[in-house]
Amino acid sequence: MTAGRERTFTVLKEVKIEKRILWLSFWTGSLFALAEFLMAIYSGSQAVLMDAAYDASELLVVGLMLFLMPLFHRPISEKLPFGFSQLESILVIAKGLMLLSVTLGLSAKSVEVALSGGNEVAGIQISIFQGIVAVASLVILIIMRRMNRSLSSPIINMEVYGWKVDVAYSVGMGAAFFGSTFLKGTPLEWLSPYFDQIVSVLIVLFMLPEAMKMLFRAIKDVILISPEKETMDRIKSACNRVLERHELESVFYDVTRTGRRMWVAVYFRTGRDTLSVPSLQSAMREANAALAKEFDNCTCELIMADPKAEGLP
């Protein structure tokens, strides 16, 4: 009962922290999106418009996350062997696809404007605006990272990543537009009408790799493909040390990760004629303890491999 109460208390605490982070992201993101839309209308900048659309599209997913957050912490059952963990991965996929569609769509618009002769924007005003946004975003990012220290949540990790992008985006765009004001009177002055569109496309190229990485990871989690090699190596390293102490040899690792939860099944063999139940239980407890130091919400079980079973070495 004590362990159950502690687990319930921990879950409630995690939900509370996650909601605080998401509400912080929602309200500050709303203010930033409104300010950016107004600045985009005033300056006619495609780059600022892209930033505003990016932030506005994030708000839709954050609102849905806030509504569904309690489901992610519900325990598994016979009817739902993965609980609602896969729903979390599906939301990450939805957010990733939405952000990709927004950025690629606005990039196409930027290319269209460039082919039409480009447009002049007030570089100094945009650089000052982006500098203010960068400082404010950095403050929000620091607060969110401090609040996220005790969590292992894919959705919160993606929110933190989004604010990292906002900081880098605002710093880069502010510096770029400030630098563009020095083009006049130089051999590169012809770039001035196209500078806004160039910055927009460069921003997309900067954001795409990490966004695609997070998107592909969520897709792998939904279709239950084993985690990336780095994660598998950490799992094997932690479990193999335990198996060696108990004179067991790992044969095959069956790892399932979806959302914030991970299940590890280690098939093993032993050269001994007998294996006591207490010894196996002790090894399993140690394996779970070792993995708990590496990952949150990870469950491990040890399974004796059948030498005649197909698919195992």
C-alpha positions in Angstrom: 0.0 0.0 0.0 2.9 2.4 0.9 4.5 1.8 -2.5 1.2 2.3 -4.2 0.6 5.6 -2.4 4.1 6.8 -3.3 3.5 5.9 -6.9 0.2 7.7 -7.0 1.8 10.8 -5.3 4.6 10.7 -7.9 2.2 10.5 -10.8 0.1 13.4 -9.5 3.2 15.5 -9.0 4.4 14.8 -12.5 1.0 15.7 -14.0 1.0 18.9 -12.0 4.5 19.9 -13.2 3.7 19.0 -16.8 0.5 21.0 -16.8 2.4 24.0 -15.4 4.9 23.8 -18.2 2.3 23.4 -20.9 0.2 26.3 -19.5 3.3 28.5 -19.4 4.1 27.5 -23.0 0.5 28.1 -24.1 0.1 31.6 -22.6 3.5 32.9 -23.5 3.3 31.4 -26.9 -0.1 33.1 -27.5 1.5 36.5 -26.6 4.4 35.9 -28.9 2.3 34.7 -31.8 0.0 37.8 -31.5 3.1 40.2 -31.3 4.7 38.4 -34.3 1.5 38.6 -36.5 1.2 42.3 -35.8 4.9 42.8 -36.6 4.6 40.7 -39.8 1.6 42.9 -40.9 3.5 46.1 -40.0 6.8 45.1 -41.7 5.6 42.8 -44.5 8.3 40.3 -43.5 7.9 36.7 -44.6 10.4 35.5 -42.0 8.4 37.1 -39.2 5.2 35.7 -40.6 6.7 32.2 -40.6 7.7 32.6 -37.0 4.2 33.7 -36.1 2.5 30.8 -38.0 5.0 28.4 -36.4 4.0 29.6 -32.9 0.3 29.7 -33.7 0.3 26.1 -35.0 2.0 24.9 -31.8 -0.7 26.4 -29.7 -3.3 24.1 -31.2 -1.4 21.0 -30.2 -0.5 22.4 -26.8 -4.2 22.9 -26.0 -4.9 19.3 -27.0 -2.0 18.1 -24.9 -3.4 19.9 -21.8 -6.8 18.2 -22.4 -5.3 14.7 -22.8 -2.5 14.9 -20.2 -4.2 12.9 -17.4 -4.6 9.9 -19.8 -0.9 9.5 -20.3 -0.4 8.6 -16.6 -3.1 6.0 -16.4 -1.9 2.5 -15.6 -1.9 -0.3 -18.1 -4.6 -3.0 -18.1 -5.5 -6.1 -20.0 -7.7 -4.1 -22.3 -5.0 -1.4 -22.8 -1.6 -3.2 -22.5 0.3 0.0 -23.4 -2.1 2.3 -21.5 -2.5 5.6 -23.4 1.3 5.9 -24.1 0.8 5.5 -27.9 -1.6 8.4 -27.9 1.3 10.6 -26.7 3.5 9.5 -29.6 0.6 10.1 -32.0 0.3 13.7 -30.7 4.0 14.2 -31.2 3.6 13.0 -34.8 0.7 15.3 -35.3 2.6 18.3 -34.0 5.7 17.4 -36.0 3.6 17.1 -39.3 1.8 20.3 -38.5 5.0 22.2 -38.0 6.6 20.7 -41.1 3.5 21.7 -43.2 3.5 25.2 -41.9 7.3 25.8 -42.4 7.4 24.2 -45.9 4.2 26.1 -47.0 5.6 29.4 -45.9 9.0 28.5 -47.5 7.2 28.0 -50.8 5.6 31.4 -50.4 9.0 33.0 -49.7 10.4 31.5 -52.9 7.4 32.8 -54.8 8.0 36.3 -53.4 11.7 36.1 -54.3 10.9 35.1 -57.9 8.5 38.0 -58.1 11.4 40.5 -57.3 11.5 40.2 -53.5 10.5 42.9 -51.1 12.2 45.5 -48.9 11.7 45.3 -45.1 12.8 47.5 -42.2 15.8 45.6 -41.1 16.6 47.6 -37.9 13.0 47.4 -36.6 12.9 43.6 -37.2 16.3 43.1 -35.6 15.2 45.0 -32.5 11.9 43.2 -32.3 13.6 39.8 -32.7 16.2 40.7 -30.0 13.4 41.4 -27.5 11.7 38.1 -28.5 15.0 36.2 -28.1 15.6 37.5 -24.6 12.0 36.7 -23.5 12.2 33.2 -25.1 15.4 32.5 -23.4 13.9 33.4 -20.0 10.9 31.0 -20.7 13.3 28.3 -21.9 15.4 28.5 -18.7 12.2 28.3 -16.5 10.9 25.3 -18.4 14.2 23.4 -18.2 14.3 24.0 -14.5 10.8 22.7 -14.1 11.5 19.7 -16.5 14.6 18.4 -14.6 12.7 15.6 -12.8 10.5 14.6 -15.8 10.9 12.2 -18.7 8.1 13.2 -21.0 8.3 13.2 -24.9 5.7 15.9 -25.1 7.5 18.2 -22.7 10.9 17.4 -24.3 9.4 18.5 -27.6 8.1 21.7 -26.0 11.5 22.5 -24.6 13.0 21.8 -28.1 10.5 24.2 -29.6 11.6 27.0 -27.3 15.2 26.3 -28.1 14.4 26.7 -31.8 12.6 30.0 -31.0 15.7 31.4 -29.2 18.0 30.3 -32.0 15.6 31.5 -34.6 15.1 35.0 -33.0 18.9 35.5 -32.4 19.8 34.4 -35.9 17.0 36.4 -37.6 17.8 39.5 -35.5 21.5 39.3 -36.3 20.8 38.7 -40.0 18.5 41.6 -40.4 20.8 43.9 -38.5 23.6 42.8 -40.8 21.4 43.4 -43.9 21.3 47.1 -43.2 25.0 47.4 -44.0 24.5 46.0 -47.6 23.5 49.3 -49.0 26.3 51.0 -50.9 28.2 47.7 -51.3 28.4 45.2 -54.2 25.9 43.0 -52.4 23.2 45.7 -52.3 21.3 43.7 -55.0 20.6 41.1 -52.2 18.6 43.5 -50.1 15.1 42.8 -51.6 15.7 39.1 -51.3 17.2 39.0 -47.9 13.9 38.4 -46.1 13.2 35.3 -48.2 16.7 34.0 -47.9 16.5 34.1 -44.1 13.1 32.3 -44.2 14.5 29.4 -46.2 17.6 29.2 -44.1 15.4 29.0 -41.0 13.6 26.0 -42.4 16.9 24.3 -43.3 18.0 24.9 -39.7 14.9 23.5 -38.1 14.2 20.5 -40.3 16.9 18.0 -39.2 16.0 17.9 -35.5 12.2 18.1 -36.2 12.5 15.1 -38.6 14.5 13.2 -36.0 11.8 13.7 -33.3 9.1 12.9 -35.8 10.7 9.6 -36.9 11.3 8.6 -33.3 7.6 9.0 -32.6 6.6 7.1 -35.7 9.0 4.2 -34.6 7.4 4.2 -31.2 3.8 4.0 -32.6 4.7 1.0 -34.8 6.7 -0.5 -32.0 10.1 -0.6 -33.7 13.0 -1.0 -31.2 14.7 2.3 -30.0 17.8 3.8 -31.6 21.2 2.1 -31.2 22.3 4.4 -28.4 19.3 3.6 -26.2 19.7 -0.2 -27.0 23.4 0.0 -26.0 22.5 1.6 -22.7 19.9 -1.0 -22.0 22.2 -3.9 -22.8 25.1 -2.5 -20.8 23.0 -2.1 -17.7 21.3 -5.5 -17.9 24.4 -7.5 -19.0 26.2 -6.4 -15.8 23.4 -7.8 -13.7 23.2 -11.1 -15.7 27.0 -11.6 -15.4 26.8 -11.4 -11.6 24.1 -14.1 -11.6 26.0 -16.3 -14.2 23.3 -15.7 -16.9 24.0 -15.0 -20.6 21.8 -12.7 -22.6 20.5 -14.2 -25.8 18.0 -11.6 -27.2 16.6 -8.2 -26.2 13.0 -7.4 -27.0 12.5 -3.7 -26.3 9.2 -1.8 -26.8 9.0 1.9 -26.3 6.0 4.1 -26.9 5.4 7.5 -25.4 7.2 7.8 -22.1 7.1 4.1 -21.3 9.5 1.3 -22.2 9.3 -2.4 -21.7 12.4 -4.6 -21.8 12.3 -8.4 -22.1 15.7 -10.1 -21.8 15.9 -13.7 -23.0 18.7 -15.5 -21.3 20.3 -18.9 -21.0 22.4 -20.5 -18.3 24.9 -23.2 -18.1 23.6 -24.5 -14.8 21.3 -27.4 -14.5 19.0 -25.6 -12.1 18.0 -22.0 -11.4 16.2 -21.1 -8.3 13.2 -18.8 -8.3 14.6 -16.5 -5.6 17.8 -16.1 -7.7 15.9 -15.2 -10.8 13.7 -12.8 -8.8 16.8 -11.1 -7.4 18.3 -10.7 -10.8 15.1 -9.2 -12.1 14.9 -6.7 -9.2 18.6 -5.7 -9.9 17.9 -5.3 -13.6 14.9 -3.0 -13.0 17.0 -1.0 -10.5 19.8 -0.6 -13.0 17.5 0.5 -15.7 15.7 2.9 -13.4 18.9 4.8 -13.1 19.1 5.2 -16.8 15.4 5.6 -17.8 12.1 6.7 -16.2 9.0 4.5 -16.6 11.0 1.4 -17.7 10.0 -2.2 -16.8 12.3 -5.2 -17.2 11.6 -8.9 -17.1 13.9 -11.8 -17.6 12.8 -14.8 -19.7 14.6 -18.1 -20.0 15.2 -18.7 -23.7 13.9 -22.0 -25.2 16.8 -23.5 -27.2 14.3 -24.9 -29.7 12.5 -21.6 -30.2 12.7 -20.0 -33.7 14.1 -16.6 -34.1 16.5 -16.8 -31.1 20.2 -17.5 -31.5 
